[in-house]
Amino acid sequence: MEKIQTKKLCAAGILCAVAVVGSLFSVPVFGSKCAPVQHMVNILCAVTLGPWYGVCVAFGASLIRNILGLGSLMAFPGSMFGALLCGIAYWKTRNIPATLIAEVFGTAVIGGLCAYPVAIFLMGQSAAELAVYAYVVPFLVSTAGGAILSAVLIGALERTGALRMFQDMQA
């Protein structure tokens, strides 16, 4: 049991590092830094490690990105809700398309709406200047890109058998 937990923790650390380094490849969309690699990592965590590791990786990557000046406070709602929803979706269904949709919905809709109070209360933006749905579109662009990246990567891992091997190693 301890060996499995150590392997999962190491895999989570590697995926967190991939998300942080991947944030160097971000695209600005309507005042938000869109980092599709973070969403790819969320889905990989969901498929290989489970929902709670996914949320922890998303939080850790967001924290490190903020400390290093590579992200904004929007990284927290923009990654954690998607990680939780796609992790739960995969845990309950074992269905990759459902997992991809859950990541997109969790990040774009729930994360986008939860970013509104973060922007107002923590970042000092005026409520009059900011619509409630202002972060939904940028988050949608970012998470859709990450979902496409992860679909391609997971498909390749499935074809080679590496995904099953990695999942079996973790169980």
Steps between C-alpha positions, in 0.01 A plus 500: 500500500779743591679424171185582301454830684862592434457428128182708488667788684798490260267495198303793647822695552609439141159604365510812718840588354368441146210738573734770634746471212210476256367833626794663322300423187195711578277704275343827618124509441294794631735580787546140610802277441371183337723205583367191319775277642345540848173355372680218324668420834161513677365233265813285526473516880133402481575200280808379685487621861142592588307814590670598826849478359376704204372778725823499701711515183285785365534690828874438523563603140287815545685590819843449344398693187388793717815493712716502186291772335389270219129519580231702668251426775269382221715185483331364812134499390613448141660165576364353822131472407579330172741261672237402755220451250702304246650287777156412633369439148779254421478335842125438456481419127848398375397685183760725336255720301294560817821590682596751229154660510510517881835681487368752250178558694671515840762746386306718257164525674557434870857631513410795278211601723702450819775721358263799521515540881875429493547784251288741705603420857860385461615682187311824562319517169182706484175304477370761257783423257469124524211282387422185699586286197817694408734208566288227343622563143874521581476193722307319226774573246768375738322185614383405151861515381611289795222248441606459138866458601411240763266312264786463251747401773264253671412347164869444426560357847204264461619376158844418636367343821692748713184645655380161630850422628514833683153453648582146612824617659304756705226260620 
